[in-house]
Amino acid sequence: MTPSDTSPEEASGGPERIAKRLARAGLCSRRDAERWIAEGRVAVNGTVLTTPAVVVGPGDTIVVDGKPLPEMEPTRLWRYHKPDGLVTSARDEKGRQTVFDTLPADLPRVVSVGRLDLTTEGLLLLTNDGELARFLELPSTGWARRYRVRVNGIADPARLAGLSRGVTIDGVQYGPIEALLDRQQGSNAWLTITLREGKNREVRNVMESLGLTVNRLIRVAYGPFQLGKLERGEVEEVPRRVLRDQVAKFFSDRGDEPVKPNTGTAKAKPQPKPHAKPRTPGAGPAKRPAPGRPAGNRPDSGGPAAGGGPRGRHETRRR
């Protein structure tokens, strides 16, 4: 089978654009795939591509940088606590250490959902599916990014509240921002800032427009996913059922088969009936248990705390 220039709608057998295929394999984003093609790094059936306007199907042989394209795995997502001082890119022209240099060896090839600046720390989402990364980055997805921010200067609650109407700085329009003053400690203040666009250096630029200098920036949430108690440098996979629930539209639009819900019903283990003790002659009547509290039972301590659960384990090999 050879690649054709027909659209995915016209083709049959599940074909898709080459850039989308590379992104779904977790190699890169769709935009990076188009750049790789322009650089002559991608070949299909022995032919080096010069345009991303190519559709490939299941029978096509795809090679990137001389290596066969890895088989697609189920879409997965991880939460990662990025320390400051790491670059969020696969390579750095200045030779600085990147996020991907420090990830566990058993993690598959992943891409980041958006980026965090060199000195920004906190929650960074990683996925093996470039299409999912692109979906989560889009402003139309509408997910809020929440930060804890330490600034140098005296924060004015009234000016912070004014950011809810949006602001224009040096010709760049920033959308509505929710900024709350948590506490002022001398010349420094802690703020909680929530935004939905995530433009380059948005928090720092907006704070500077208010006369405040950011000296610590921590992302604590990206949409429904929280930094929680992840330690610096720690990675934890999001349970796949949780991922399906939170981005159901992504999987539905792509036509993926949903995870079947658990329809079973858990039943409590029956408690053995206590054996009656023989009465001693002359003893009084046997004591009865207090109403509403069965004899021999103690209150159940329960399972994992709400919102918690067993920590995920990686079951993948490094590519």
N, C-alpha and C positions, 0 to 999 in steps of 0.2 A: 504494500500500500504506500502511495506517495502522498505528501502533503498537497492540499489543494487550496485555492484561494476562495472557495465558497464559504459562506457564513455558517456558523454553528447551527443555525435554524434550518439551513438547506441540506446540511450533511446528515448522515445517519450513522447509527452505531455508537453514539456517545462521543463524537469528536469535540474539541474545544480549541480556542486560540492558544498558540504556543506559549505566550507570556503567562496566560492563566494557568496552563499546565505546569510551568516551572514554579509558579507561586504556590500552587496546591501541593507540590512536592516538598515545600518548605525550604527551597534553596534561597529564595529572595522574594521581594515584593514584585508586583507586576511591573511597576515603573523601572525597577532595577533590571528585570528580565529584558525589557525593551532596550535598555542601555547595553546589556551584555550582547544582545543580538547585533546591535549596531557596531560593537567592537569585534564581531566575528568569533565569538566564544561558543556559539550554539550551532550544532549540526543536526539535521534530520535525515535519516536514511543515507548518510554519507555526504550530504550536501550542506555546506556552510550557509546559514541563513544570512540574508542582508536586509530583511524586513520582518517586523513582527506580524504582518498581515498574512499569517499562515495558520491553517487549521490542521491539527494532528489527531489521530485516532489511536485506539488501543494497539494496533499492529505496527505503529511507527517506532523506529529506533531513534531515541533522542540522546545526544551526547553533549555534555557541557564541560568545557575545558579538558576535553579528551577522555572524560569519564562518563559511563552510562548513567542516565537519569535514574535515581533510586526509585523503587516502587513506592507508591503512595501508601501511607499509613492512616489510620483513623485520626481525625482532627483532635488535637490535644492543646491544653493551655496550662501554663504554669505561672505562679506568683513568685516574684524574685525581689528580694530586698537589696537594691543597688546601693553600694557604699559610694560616698563621694570620691572623686579622683579617678573614676573610670569613664572611658569614652563609650557612648552607646552607638557603636558602629562595628562592622566586621573587620575593618582595617583602619588604621590611623596613619595619615601621611607624616605625622610628627613622631611616630614610633611610641606613642603613649599606650599604656595598658588598656585593653578594652574589656567590656562586660563579658564578651565571649571567650576571652582568655582565661577567665576565672570560673566558668561554669563547671559543674561536676562532669567527670568523664563519661558517666553512663547516660547523660542527656543526649537525645538525638539532635540533629541539626535543627536549629530554631532561628526565628527572626523576632525582633522586638516589635511590640505594638507602640508605635510612636517612639519618642526619644526623651531622655532626661539629660540636661546639661552636665558638663564635667563635674561641677561642684554641687549638683542637685542629688539628693539621696531619696531613698524610699521605694515605693511600689513601682515595679516595671513588669508588665505582662510579657510573656514569651509564648510563642506558638510554633508548631511545626507546619502550619498552614498559612502561607502568605496571603491567601484570599481572606481568611478570617482577620488577619492583622489589618488589612486594608479596610475591611468592613468596620472594625472597632475604632479606627482612626477617623472615620468620616464624621464631620460635624452633624450630618443628617441623622446619625445614630443617636445623637442627643445625650450621650453619657457625660455625667459631671466628673470633673477631676477635682479632688479636694486636697489641699495642702495645709501643712502647719508651717508658718513662716515667722522667723525672727528678724526683726528690722532694727536698724539703728536710727533713732529719732523719736520725736513725740508724735504718736498716732492720734489723729483727730477723728473721733467716731463719726462726725457729721460728714467729713470729706470721704471717709471710707464708705458710708452709706450711699453717697452720690455715685459711686462706681456701678450701682445697680442699673443706671441708665446707659451704661457704656461710656467709652471715652476714646478720643482720637489723639494720638501722639505721633508727631512727626509724619503726619499724613497717613498713619496706619490706624484703621478703625478696629477697636476691640469691643466685643460684645458685652452684655451685662455680666458683672462680676459681683458675687456676694462676698463681702469682706467684713469680718467681725473682729473687734478688739477683745482678746482674751484677758490680757493683763499688761500693764506698763511696769517695767522694772528699771527704774533709773532712766538711763539713756536708751535702753532697749525695750522693745515691745514684742509680744507674741500675738500673732493673728491667725485666724482660720479663714482661708480663701477658697472659694469654690467657683470654677469657671467651666465652660463647655467647649470652647474652641481650641485652646491649647496652642496658640501661635508661638513662634520662636521667641524665647525669653519674655513671654507675656507678663508673668508675675513681676519679674525684676524691672521691666520697663514701666509698668503701671505704678509700682511703688516709688520708683525714682521720680515720676511725675508729681508725686505727692510730697517730695522732699525726704523720702525714706530710703535707706540703703539696706538691701537684703543681705544678711550675713549668715543665714542658714535657711535652707529650703528643703522640706521633706514632703513627698507625695504620700498621702495616707490612704487614698481611695481612687479607684478608676472605675466609674460606674458602680455596679454592685459588688465589685471585688475589693477587699480591704487588705491593708498591710498587716493588720492584726499584730500578732506577737512573733512574726518572723524575725529571726536574728539577722544582723548584717551579713550579706553574702549567702543567705540561706535561700533555697529553692523548694517550692512545694507545689505539686500538681493539683489543679482544680479537678474534683471528681467529674467524670464525664457526664453523669446525669445532671449535675449542677450546671455544667457548661451548656448542655442541650436546653435546659430550662431557661437560662439567662439570655441566650442568643438564638431562640427558636426561629426567629424570622430569617436569620442567615441560613440555617439548615433547610428551612422550608423553601426559600427562594432558590436554593441550589438543587433542591430535589432529593436531598439525602433522606434515607429512611430514618424516622425517629426511633429513639430508644423506647422499647416497650415498657409501659409502666408496670410496677409491681402490684399485682392484684390480689396477692395473698393476704390473709388475715392472721395476725399473730394472736395466739391464745395463751393465757396464763397457764403455767404449769400447775396441775391440781395438787393441792396440799394434802398429805396423808392425814387421815382422821386420828386424833389422839386416842390411845387405848385407856379405858377406864381402869383406875386403880382399885384394888379390892379395899373395901371399907373396913377400918378397924372397929371391932365391937366397942360400942360406947362412944364412938366418935360422932361429932356433929355432922350436919349436912355438908355435902361437897360444895366447895366454892365455885361460883359461876363466873365466867369471864365478863368483863365490863361490856355493856351494850355497844355494838358497833366496832368492837376490837377483838377479832378472833384470837382464841387462846393459842399460844405457841408461835404466833407470827410477829415479826418486827417490821416496821415501815421500810419499804424498799428504798434503797439509796439512789435508785435510778441509774440510767446509762450515761452517755456522754452529755455534757452540758449543752444547752440549746445553742444551735449554731456551730457546734463543734463536731467532732467525729474523728475517726482514725486518720492518722497522717498518711498521705499518699506515698507510694513507693514507685520508683521508676522501674519499668520492666522493658527497657529498650536497650539497644546496643548502639555504640558510637559509630557514626559513619565516617 
